[in-house]
Amino acid sequence: FYAAIRRYWPALPDGALLPGYSGIRPKTAGPREPAADFLIQGPREHGVRGLVHLFGIESPGLTASLALADAVLLTLNRQEEMR
């Protein structure tokens, strides 16, 4: 992998790359269907403490990112209140 990157970044230091998880982007609407609203699922929906799924975050996702972050915090805070 380093060799491929060094073709355009020759000074890439050894050890500079770290593995990371990129996730998946599931669709919330099928082919030829209009885009669906964002879907946020927290522990109440799936039962896993501390996990929040964000589905359908496509084109307006960057614009909505601060509001989505607020929604995630509310979801997690609700979970803590239920404990």
C-alpha positions as CSV (number, residue, x, y, z in Angstrom):
1,F,0.0,0.0,0.0
2,Y,2.9,2.4,0.8
3,A,4.4,1.8,-2.6
4,A,1.2,2.9,-4.4
5,I,0.9,6.0,-2.3
6,R,4.6,6.9,-2.7
7,R,4.1,7.2,-6.4
8,Y,2.4,10.5,-5.7
9,W,3.8,11.2,-2.2
10,P,7.4,10.0,-2.2
11,A,8.1,11.4,1.3
12,L,5.4,9.4,3.0
13,P,7.1,8.3,6.3
14,D,7.1,4.6,7.3
15,G,4.4,4.0,10.0
16,A,2.4,7.1,9.0
17,L,-0.6,5.0,7.9
18,L,-3.0,3.5,10.4
19,P,-5.9,1.2,9.7
20,G,-9.3,2.7,10.2
21,Y,-12.9,1.7,9.8
22,S,-14.8,3.6,7.1
23,G,-18.3,2.1,7.6
24,I,-21.0,1.5,5.1
25,R,-23.7,3.8,3.7
26,P,-26.9,1.8,3.5
27,K,-29.7,3.3,1.4
28,T,-33.1,3.9,3.1
29,A,-34.9,4.0,-0.3
30,G,-34.9,1.6,-3.2
31,P,-34.1,2.3,-6.8
32,R,-36.5,4.8,-8.5
33,E,-37.9,5.8,-5.0
34,P,-37.5,9.3,-3.7
35,A,-34.8,9.8,-1.1
36,A,-36.0,9.1,2.4
37,D,-35.5,11.3,5.5
38,F,-32.5,10.6,7.8
39,L,-33.0,7.7,10.1
40,I,-31.4,7.7,13.5
41,Q,-31.5,4.5,15.6
42,G,-30.2,4.3,19.1
43,P,-30.2,1.7,21.9
44,R,-34.0,1.9,22.2
45,E,-34.3,0.5,18.7
46,H,-31.5,-2.1,18.6
47,G,-30.6,-2.7,22.3
48,V,-26.9,-2.0,22.1
49,R,-25.8,0.6,24.7
50,G,-23.8,3.5,23.3
51,L,-24.4,2.7,19.6
52,V,-26.2,5.1,17.3
53,H,-26.8,4.3,13.7
54,L,-27.3,7.1,11.1
55,F,-28.9,5.9,7.9
56,G,-29.8,7.8,4.7
57,I,-27.2,10.5,5.3
58,E,-26.4,11.5,1.7
59,S,-26.1,14.8,-0.2
60,P,-27.3,17.1,2.6
61,G,-25.4,15.2,5.3
62,L,-22.6,17.8,5.6
63,T,-25.1,20.7,5.8
64,A,-27.0,18.8,8.5
65,S,-24.0,17.4,10.3
66,L,-24.3,19.7,13.4
67,A,-28.0,19.0,13.8
68,L,-27.3,15.3,13.4
69,A,-24.6,15.5,16.1
70,D,-27.2,17.1,18.4
71,A,-29.6,14.3,17.6
72,V,-27.0,11.7,18.4
73,L,-26.2,13.4,21.7
74,L,-29.9,13.6,22.6
75,T,-30.2,9.9,21.8
76,L,-27.3,9.0,24.0
77,N,-28.4,11.3,26.8
78,R,-31.8,9.7,26.8
79,Q,-30.1,6.3,27.1
80,E,-28.2,7.5,30.2
81,E,-31.4,8.9,31.8
82,M,-33.0,5.5,31.4
83,R,-30.3,3.7,33.3
